[in-house]
Structures are given as structure tokens and as C-alpha cells.
Amino acid sequence: MTSEVMIMNRQAVVLAADSAVTYGGGPGSVVTLEAEKILQLGPNMALMVYSRGDVLGRSWSHIAHAFKRAQGDRDFDSVQACADAFFAFIDRNRQLFPEKEETEELEGLMRAAMLTVLNHARTLRHHAPGEYGDDAAAFEGALDLYRAHLLQDDGGAERANLDVFAELDRDRFYERYAAMLDSLISDALGPFGMQEAIRNKLFDFAYLIITKPAFLEPYAGLVFAGFGESDVFPVYSHYYASILVDGVMKRAHDETTQVGVENGPNAFLRTFAQAEMTHAFLRGIHPYLFDVMASMNMVTNEAASEVALRKAGLDDDAVDAVMSELRDSELLSLSAEFIHTARTISQEEFIDPFIAVVAASGKKQMGETAKALVELNILKSDLHQTQTGVGGEVDVAMISRTGGFEWYAKKS
């Protein structure tokens, strides 16, 4: 984990990050408190990273340094152009990322994925023994559940394939990795896994893990921010990135925001990773407490309604019938109104005044604000003695049109 904050107004964009980072994925990962998470990519451009701190054992600071050395003092036309150039530098860079290491990491990911399905199948057999006739049926059921999750998001919408793997069709993927997958399947499942129907589903599962934007594997968040030559005001663009497959980094674009352009805000704040205390400061209430309040509102509304119906003399059957109707109408509306009112108060009393101050702030005041917001999360971690991977000194970088990339705070 980590704690990072980005603040923008029309003058500058400020990035603040703690110094904790996780290297490697899975049980062998290591957390350090000396990480460089804010990395200069150009005279007016920076990259801030969070979550996974490396690619094949190369830290993001190592990769950014190599990129900057290759680019020289080039200024980019836009933040998107910088992001595109950065990913193009990574893709198929065999000097930096040897194919052998790439394949070994992919094999480890696929092994972990199959073991996860196996463990889920055991859970299904234990908790729902009547639904599956044997272990084989439970495994296929678990596999179908994971494939369905990769195919559709939580709202039921179909996930599109990642554009970056447009050239990696199923034929090429199977041709490149069939031998590896067959070996893993044989080790994990034996003859059962080599049955044509199961093997096809497992190959499909592997392909979906790579080509769908679900990111079940350890990933890094990448925040590109600054001024392109054509930008009047600062811009930031956010990506998720994980492993290399067929020489290409798996990545998905999340969002891009510009301040002060067309309908863009005059000021903007975005948190990344560990941000509970930042949100508590901004909203006037801790996110967890807000969720508890919303849940308790639903519970108490329902309890009060049931008590009122019984006091009115309705019998059990009548109460059940009326409550069933209320849950789908009035009670639902009451809870929605409570949540809307609470969020409106939070916006008007806490968030809007804060954003108004940020909009009028100079870059140094923004730097101090961003640093303080990250330190709130570190303080909570220290006081609670929780192993969240948040801590160390806070680095803060400022990027403005007049001053370019500058450090406001840098670890010694």
C-alpha cells in the first residue's frame, strides 16, 4: 500500500507521496520505506507510482531514469504524449526486460491463478456440497465463476479487450504459451485438466486474465501529470499497469482530468491508494463511519416501520406483506434521501470550501497542503501500529508553467 495525493489548480499540479512501497507480487513481496514514487520524466512532466513498485525487479525509478536518459530534455506536446512515449519505451524493450524473466513471471501468475480456482472449488464443495456431485464438478463451477467475472464487471457490463493487446489474438497467445499452460495444468489437475472441455476453459481463462481490464494480478497505479507544450493549464492521466506479455505491458487507462478548460474545474484533488484520513478531512466524516451510518439508517427505518405496523394491530402475515412492499419503495427512498442529504452537507460544508482555497492557492501552499494530507494517513498507520505499508518521509513535487518541475520536499 501507499498514500499519495495530487492537487491541481490553474497555476500548478502538486504530487505528494510517502516512501513505502511493495516490490514483487505475491507472498514473497517486500515492503521498504525508501522508495522514490515521484519521478521526473521531462522539464514539465512527472510520474507518480503506487502499489506495486517494480516491473520484473526493476523499480519504477530505474525505469523512469532509463526513459529520461533516452529522451533527453525533450518536452512533450501533452501529458498523453508523454504517457504514450513512456509505454512505448517499455514495450518490447528486451535490454531492460529479458524475455526469459517475462515468461517466468507469467508462469508464476498462471500457476497462482489455477491454485486460486482450486482453492475456490474446495470452498464450494465445503459450503455447498449438494450443488456439485464431485470435486471435478466443483472445479469446473469455480472456473466458470472466475471466467464470468473476467468477462463482465460488477454491474454486469461486458468488459472490452484491452486495446494494447489488439495484436495478441487467441491463436498467437495459445501458440506462444500452450506448452507452459499444459505443463501447469498437468501438474495441478493431472488427466482431468487435459480433458478437451476443461483444457479449453483453462486456456480461455488464461487468455482473459491477460486481455481483460480486471487486474486480478498485482498492479501498479501510474499517474502522469504536468504541462504539455500545448497545455495552458495542468493535466493528469491515470493508468493501471501490471505484467509484460508478448513483450507488451498490460495496462488500462482510468481517467484524464484538465483544470480550467471548457467544463473542467478550477481546482481538483485526487487521492490514490491509502486515503481514509484524507477523505475524513475532506468530507468531515470517516468513509467507514459514513457506510455504518448509511447501513444503520436502513436498519432503523425498517425496524421502526415494523414496530409501527404491529402497534397498528396488523398480524404477522399482514406485516410481512406490507414490509415487503415498503422495502422496494418508501424504505428504499428514505435511505437514498439520507445518503443524498449527508453527501450534500459534506460537499457544501467541507469539500467546496476546501476546493475554493485550493483554487486560490500558490504552488507552495498547495505543496504544504498535499504533504499534510499524506502525513495524516501515515499518522493513523503509526498510531494504530497497522501493517499497511504506509510510512517514511513524504516527497512533494510541484510542476508549474513558470517554474517547471521543482521539489517542495524531498527525503534526505
Secondary structure, 3 states (H helix, E strand, C coil): CCEEEEEEECCEEEEEECCCEEECCHHHCEEECCCCCEEEEECCEEEEEEEECEECCEEHHHHHHHHHHHHCCCCCCCHHHHHHHHHHHHCCCCCCCCHHHHHHHHHHHHHHHHHHHHHHHHHHHHHCHHHCCCHHHHHHHHHHHHHHHHHECCCCCECCCCHHHCCCCHHHHHHHHHHHHHHHHHHHHHHHHHCHHHHHHHHHHHHHHHHCCCCCCCCEEEEEEECCCCCCCCEEEEEEEEEEECCEEEEEEEEEEECCCCCCCCEEEEEEECCHHHHHHHHCCCHHHHHHHHHHHHHHHHHHHHHHHHHCCCCHHHHHHHHHHHHCCHHHHHHHHHHHHHHHHHHHHHHHHHHHHHHCCCHHHHHHHHHHHHHHHHHHHHHHCCCCCCCCCCEEEEEECCCEEEEEECCC
